[in-house]
Amino acid sequence: MKNNMKTVVLLGSLAGLMVVAGNLLGGRTGAIFGLGFAVLMNMGSYWFSDKIALKMSRARPVSSAEAPELYNSVRRLTQRAGLPMPSLHLIPSEQPNAFATGRNPSHAAVAVTEGILRILTPEELEGVLAHELAHVQNRDILIASVAATIAGAISFLATMARWGAMFGGGRDDDDHPGGIAGVLVASIVAPLAAMIMQMAVSRSREFQADARGAQIAGRPQGLSSALRKLEVASQRIPMAVNPSAAPMFIVNPLRGAWAKNASRLFSTHPPTEERIRRLDEIAARTGFPA
């Protein structure tokens, strides 16, 4: 409940920031344009986010004949969760990782890398798959897509405003309430605030998917053990992935030195040790089998 409320507040703040940014950058007209732009972008993300995500990760559909164990595991977990069977996809990467996408449970897809199938035990893989199915059940993919779309739209508006202020002159009038100085400041602060909010949405949904995934799998130990392996492997094995797609994966696929030292405000994922600690607490509190 706490994570759900946090997500609602953050998404509302993002939408509000979109309107405020539009107002600061273009007055009442800019606010209306910002709101309209956010609505259009959200509609686009609702219908096409799954196709875009799969294409960006170079995932290809995989049949039950190609990966029978994967299919059997997902089918068993979807029956436990009361979900339709998603389409399954394979990502040509040695880094062990996975993500889910799709606007709702009836149009969902789960993608895993070749590497994850090689290093995880069946119990660990089920923990990861249950986590991804929890994202599907909680509609986290849609929430994350909306957050990313609004943040991207704010960045786009800010870039256009900077160009307009620098090359179109800065009039302190009703269309630009803050004048050229206000436009430049807003065009820098708004995208930064939007990115921080987007990352916070991503982190809160990961915790909730871990908890629900433990319920679907029947035990949290498989997922916690998998997270330990994935954390180490993601730092050792590179993965070619678009940075905008990084928040979808179960662990951050972009693990350079900058990622280790980055502030938690700008992290797409919660610290893995914190996720494992919470899973251990769930096991102790609920009496999941060891």
C-alpha positions in Angstrom: 0.0 0.0 0.0 2.8 2.4 0.9 4.5 1.8 -2.5 1.2 2.2 -4.4 0.6 5.5 -2.7 4.1 6.6 -3.3 3.8 5.8 -7.0 0.5 7.7 -7.4 2.1 10.7 -5.7 5.1 10.6 -7.9 3.2 10.1 -11.2 0.9 13.0 -10.2 3.9 15.1 -9.4 5.4 14.3 -12.8 2.2 15.3 -14.6 2.0 18.5 -12.5 5.6 19.3 -13.3 4.8 18.9 -17.0 2.1 21.6 -16.7 4.3 23.8 -14.5 7.2 23.5 -16.9 4.9 24.4 -19.8 3.6 27.5 -17.9 7.1 28.7 -17.0 8.4 28.2 -20.5 5.4 29.5 -22.4 2.8 31.0 -20.1 -0.8 29.7 -20.2 -0.4 28.5 -23.8 2.7 26.5 -22.8 0.8 24.9 -19.9 -2.0 23.8 -22.2 0.5 22.5 -24.7 2.4 20.7 -21.9 -0.7 19.0 -20.7 -1.8 18.0 -24.2 1.6 16.8 -25.1 1.7 14.6 -21.9 -1.7 13.0 -22.8 -0.6 12.2 -26.4 2.7 10.8 -25.3 1.0 8.6 -22.6 -1.4 7.3 -25.2 1.5 6.4 -27.5 3.4 4.6 -24.6 0.2 2.7 -23.7 -0.2 1.1 -27.1 3.4 0.8 -28.3 5.7 0.5 -25.3 6.0 -3.3 -25.5 7.0 -3.3 -29.2 9.5 -0.5 -28.6 11.0 -2.3 -25.6 11.5 -5.6 -27.4 13.0 -3.9 -30.4 15.4 -1.9 -28.4 16.7 -5.0 -26.6 16.9 -7.0 -29.8 14.6 -9.7 -28.3 13.2 -12.3 -30.5 10.2 -14.6 -29.9 11.1 -18.0 -28.6 8.9 -21.1 -29.1 8.1 -23.8 -26.5 10.1 -26.3 -28.7 13.2 -24.1 -28.4 12.9 -23.5 -24.6 10.6 -26.1 -23.1 11.9 -25.6 -19.5 11.4 -21.9 -19.7 7.8 -22.3 -21.1 6.9 -24.9 -18.4 8.2 -22.6 -15.6 6.3 -19.6 -16.9 3.1 -21.6 -17.5 3.3 -23.0 -13.9 3.8 -19.5 -12.4 1.0 -17.9 -14.5 -1.4 -20.5 -13.2 -0.5 -19.8 -9.6 -0.8 -16.0 -10.2 -4.1 -16.3 -12.2 -2.5 -14.6 -15.2 -2.7 -15.3 -19.0 0.4 -16.9 -20.6 2.6 -14.1 -21.9 4.7 -14.3 -25.0 8.3 -15.3 -24.3 11.4 -13.7 -25.9 15.1 -14.3 -25.9 17.7 -11.6 -25.8 21.1 -12.3 -27.5 23.3 -11.2 -24.5 25.6 -13.1 -22.2 24.7 -10.8 -19.3 22.1 -12.6 -17.2 19.0 -10.3 -17.0 15.3 -10.2 -17.7 12.4 -7.8 -18.1 8.6 -7.8 -18.7 6.7 -5.5 -20.9 3.1 -5.0 -22.2 0.2 -2.6 -21.5 -1.8 -5.2 -19.5 -1.7 -8.9 -18.5 -3.5 -9.9 -21.8 -0.8 -8.2 -23.9 2.3 -9.1 -21.9 5.7 -10.3 -22.9 8.6 -11.7 -20.8 12.1 -11.5 -22.2 15.2 -13.2 -20.8 18.8 -13.1 -21.9 20.7 -16.2 -23.1 23.1 -15.6 -20.2 20.4 -15.9 -17.5 19.4 -19.4 -18.7 23.0 -20.5 -18.3 23.9 -19.4 -14.8 20.7 -19.7 -12.7 19.3 -22.9 -11.1 15.6 -23.8 -11.9 14.6 -22.4 -8.5 16.5 -19.1 -9.1 15.1 -18.7 -12.6 11.5 -19.2 -11.3 12.2 -16.5 -8.7 13.2 -14.1 -11.5 10.2 -15.1 -13.7 7.8 -14.7 -10.8 9.3 -11.2 -10.2 8.6 -10.3 -13.9 5.1 -11.7 -13.7 4.5 -9.6 -10.6 5.3 -6.5 -12.7 2.8 -7.7 -15.3 0.1 -8.3 -12.6 0.8 -4.9 -10.9 0.8 -3.1 -14.3 4.2 -1.7 -13.5 5.2 -1.7 -17.1 2.5 0.7 -18.0 3.3 2.9 -15.0 7.0 2.9 -15.8 6.3 3.8 -19.5 4.0 6.7 -18.5 6.7 8.0 -16.1 9.4 7.7 -18.7 7.2 9.3 -21.4 6.4 12.3 -19.2 10.0 12.7 -18.2 11.1 12.5 -21.8 8.4 15.1 -22.8 9.6 17.5 -20.1 13.2 17.2 -21.4 12.0 17.8 -24.9 10.1 20.9 -23.9 13.1 22.1 -21.9 15.4 21.7 -24.9 13.1 23.6 -27.2 12.8 26.3 -24.6 16.5 26.7 -24.3 16.9 27.0 -28.0 14.1 29.5 -28.1 15.5 31.6 -25.3 19.0 31.7 -26.7 18.2 32.3 -30.3 14.7 33.9 -30.2 15.3 36.5 -27.6 13.9 36.6 -24.1 10.9 38.9 -23.5 9.6 39.3 -20.0 5.9 39.1 -21.0 2.9 37.0 -20.4 4.1 34.3 -22.7 7.4 34.0 -20.7 6.6 35.0 -17.1 10.1 34.6 -15.9 11.8 36.2 -18.8 14.9 34.6 -20.5 16.5 33.9 -17.1 13.4 32.1 -15.8 13.2 30.1 -19.0 16.8 29.0 -18.8 16.6 28.1 -15.1 13.3 26.2 -15.6 14.7 24.3 -18.7 17.5 23.0 -16.5 15.7 22.3 -13.2 12.5 20.7 -14.7 14.2 17.8 -16.5 16.4 17.1 -13.5 13.4 17.0 -11.2 11.5 14.8 -13.7 14.4 12.4 -13.9 14.6 12.1 -10.1 10.8 11.4 -9.9 11.0 8.8 -12.7 13.8 6.9 -11.0 11.9 7.0 -7.7 8.9 5.4 -9.4 11.1 2.7 -10.8 12.7 1.9 -7.5 9.4 1.7 -5.6 7.9 -0.7 -8.1 10.9 -3.0 -7.9 10.4 -3.6 -4.2 6.7 -4.4 -4.7 7.5 -6.8 -7.6 10.1 -8.6 -5.3 7.4 -9.1 -2.6 4.7 -10.3 -5.0 7.1 -12.4 -6.9 8.1 -14.2 -3.7 4.4 -15.0 -3.2 3.9 -16.3 -6.8 7.1 -18.5 -6.6 6.2 -19.8 -3.2 9.4 -18.8 -1.6 11.7 -15.7 -1.6 15.0 -17.6 -1.4 15.1 -18.4 -5.2 14.8 -14.7 -6.1 17.3 -13.5 -3.4 19.9 -16.0 -4.5 19.3 -15.0 -8.2 19.8 -11.3 -7.3 23.2 -12.1 -5.8 24.3 -13.8 -8.9 22.8 -11.2 -11.3 24.4 -8.3 -9.3 27.9 -9.8 -9.7 27.5 -10.8 -13.3 26.0 -7.4 -14.4 29.2 -5.7 -13.2 31.4 -8.2 -15.0 29.6 -8.8 -18.3 28.6 -5.8 -20.4 25.3 -5.5 -22.2 24.5 -3.4 -25.2 21.2 -1.8 -24.3 19.7 1.6 -24.8 19.9 3.5 -21.5 16.2 4.4 -21.7 15.4 0.7 -21.5 17.6 0.0 -18.4 14.8 0.6 -15.8 12.8 -2.3 -17.2 15.4 -5.0 -16.3 15.5 -6.9 -13.0 19.0 -5.5 -12.3 20.6 -2.5 -13.9 22.3 -3.7 -17.2 24.5 -0.6 -17.3 27.2 -1.2 -14.7 30.1 1.2 -15.2 32.1 2.9 -12.5 29.7 5.9 -12.7 26.8 3.5 -11.8 28.6 2.4 -8.6 29.2 6.0 -7.4 26.0 7.5 -8.6 23.6 9.0 -6.0 20.6 6.8 -5.2 18.4 9.7 -6.4 19.5 8.9 -9.9 19.5 5.1 -9.7 16.9 3.1 -11.7 17.0 0.2 -9.2 17.1 -0.1 -5.4 20.4 -1.4 -4.0 20.5 -5.1 -4.4 21.5 -5.7 -0.8 18.4 -3.8 0.3 16.2 -6.0 -2.0 17.8 -9.1 -0.6 17.4 -7.9 3.0 13.6 -7.3 2.4 13.2 -10.7 0.9 14.9 -12.3 3.9 12.5 -10.4 6.2 9.5 -11.7 4.2 10.8 -15.3 4.6 11.2 -14.8 8.4 7.9 -13.0 8.8 5.7 -15.3 6.7 7.4 -18.6 7.3 8.2 -19.4 3.7 10.0 -22.7 3.4 13.8 -22.5 3.4 
